[in-house]
Amino acid sequence: MEISEKLLCLFSADIEAEGDRHVVEVPRREVDTGSVEAGETYRVALIAADAETVTEEGGESASATGRDEPQPPVEPGEIRYVEVEDIGKQGDGIARVERGYVIIVPDTEIDERVKIEVTEVKSNFAVGEVIE
């Protein structure tokens, strides 16, 4: 399955019936730390849960192990070039990589392109330190 470079977020959700409509809930973290803003309109793609099974090491699917969320696209110690797109509430630079995943880069400015080392990785963001 090919995934667009324009993908802002990826998550699993149930479809809830509410009267004459159905609702897909967007996790709060996607609004708080991602590229999604409340009140905006987005194009949504739905993929059946059994359409493609992602296999973890050991042969169990991600949902069988309780980890049905996508894994971060970076690892601690990884070196990357990133472009700072925004400044966060704390004044740190924000860069986005695959799937809109956020990397916080302290002491940077908007439009600055820097070489970083990823120092901390969480499920919905990472922290990188400028090395060049």
C-alpha positions as CSV (number, residue, x, y, z in Angstrom):
1,M,0.0,0.0,0.0
2,E,1.4,3.4,-1.0
3,I,1.0,6.3,1.5
4,S,1.0,9.9,0.4
5,E,3.8,12.3,1.5
6,K,0.9,14.7,2.4
7,L,-0.3,12.4,5.2
8,L,-0.7,14.5,8.4
9,C,-1.5,11.7,10.8
10,L,-2.2,8.0,11.1
11,F,-4.2,6.3,13.9
12,S,-6.7,3.6,14.5
13,A,-10.3,4.4,15.5
14,D,-13.7,2.9,15.7
15,I,-16.7,4.4,13.7
16,E,-19.5,5.4,16.1
17,A,-23.1,5.8,15.0
18,E,-24.7,9.0,16.2
19,G,-28.3,9.3,14.9
20,D,-28.2,9.8,11.1
21,R,-24.4,10.1,10.9
22,H,-21.3,8.3,11.8
23,V,-18.3,9.7,13.6
24,V,-14.6,8.9,13.6
25,E,-12.9,10.4,16.7
26,V,-9.4,12.0,16.2
27,P,-7.1,11.4,19.2
28,R,-6.5,14.6,21.2
29,R,-2.7,14.2,20.7
30,E,-3.1,14.7,17.0
31,V,-4.6,18.1,17.6
32,D,-2.3,19.0,20.6
33,T,1.0,18.0,19.0
34,G,0.3,17.1,15.4
35,S,-0.6,18.9,12.2
36,V,-4.4,18.7,12.7
37,E,-6.4,21.7,13.9
38,A,-9.9,21.7,15.4
39,G,-12.5,23.3,13.1
40,E,-10.6,22.6,9.9
41,T,-11.7,20.3,7.1
42,Y,-9.6,17.3,6.1
43,R,-9.7,14.5,3.6
44,V,-10.0,11.1,5.4
45,A,-9.0,7.7,4.1
46,L,-10.4,4.6,5.7
47,I,-8.5,1.3,5.6
48,A,-10.0,-1.9,6.9
49,A,-8.2,-3.2,9.9
50,D,-7.6,-6.6,8.3
51,A,-6.7,-5.2,4.9
52,E,-3.0,-5.4,5.6
53,T,-1.5,-6.9,8.7
54,V,1.8,-5.4,9.9
55,T,3.9,-8.1,11.5
56,E,6.1,-7.3,14.5
57,E,9.3,-9.3,15.3
58,G,8.3,-12.7,16.6
59,G,5.4,-13.0,14.1
60,E,2.6,-11.3,16.0
61,S,0.6,-8.5,14.4
62,A,0.7,-5.1,16.0
63,S,-2.9,-5.4,17.2
64,A,-2.3,-8.8,18.7
65,T,0.5,-7.3,20.9
66,G,-1.6,-4.3,21.9
67,R,0.6,-1.9,19.8
68,D,-1.7,-1.0,16.9
69,E,-0.4,2.5,16.7
70,P,2.3,3.3,14.1
71,Q,5.8,3.3,15.4
72,P,7.8,6.6,15.4
73,P,9.7,7.1,12.1
74,V,12.9,8.0,14.0
75,E,15.2,6.3,16.6
76,P,17.4,7.7,19.3
77,G,20.9,8.5,18.0
78,E,19.6,8.9,14.4
79,I,21.2,11.7,12.5
80,R,18.9,13.8,10.1
81,Y,18.7,17.0,8.2
82,V,15.4,18.8,9.0
83,E,13.8,22.1,8.2
84,V,12.2,24.0,11.0
85,E,8.6,24.9,10.0
86,D,7.2,26.5,13.1
87,I,8.0,27.6,16.6
88,G,6.3,25.9,19.5
89,K,4.7,27.4,22.6
90,Q,7.9,27.0,24.5
91,G,9.9,28.8,21.8
92,D,11.5,25.7,20.4
93,G,11.7,24.9,16.7
94,I,9.3,22.4,15.2
95,A,10.2,20.2,12.2
96,R,8.0,17.5,10.7
97,V,9.2,14.3,9.0
98,E,7.3,11.3,7.7
99,R,3.5,11.1,8.4
100,G,3.7,14.6,10.0
101,Y,5.7,13.3,12.9
102,V,7.0,16.2,15.0
103,I,10.7,16.7,16.0
104,I,11.3,19.5,18.5
105,V,14.6,21.3,17.9
106,P,15.6,23.8,20.6
107,D,17.5,27.0,19.7
108,T,16.4,27.1,16.1
109,E,14.4,29.5,13.9
110,I,11.7,29.1,11.3
111,D,13.0,28.1,7.8
112,E,16.4,27.1,9.3
113,R,17.7,23.8,7.9
114,V,19.8,22.0,10.5
115,K,21.6,18.6,11.0
116,I,20.3,17.0,14.2
117,E,20.8,14.0,16.4
118,V,17.6,12.5,17.8
119,T,18.0,12.4,21.5
120,E,14.6,11.4,22.8
121,V,11.7,9.6,21.1
122,K,8.1,9.4,22.2
123,S,5.1,8.0,20.4
124,N,3.9,11.3,19.0
125,F,7.1,13.5,19.0
126,A,10.9,13.4,19.3
127,V,13.5,15.8,20.5
128,G,16.6,16.6,18.4
129,E,19.8,18.4,19.2
130,V,21.5,20.5,16.6
131,I,25.0,19.1,15.7
132,E,25.6,21.4,12.6
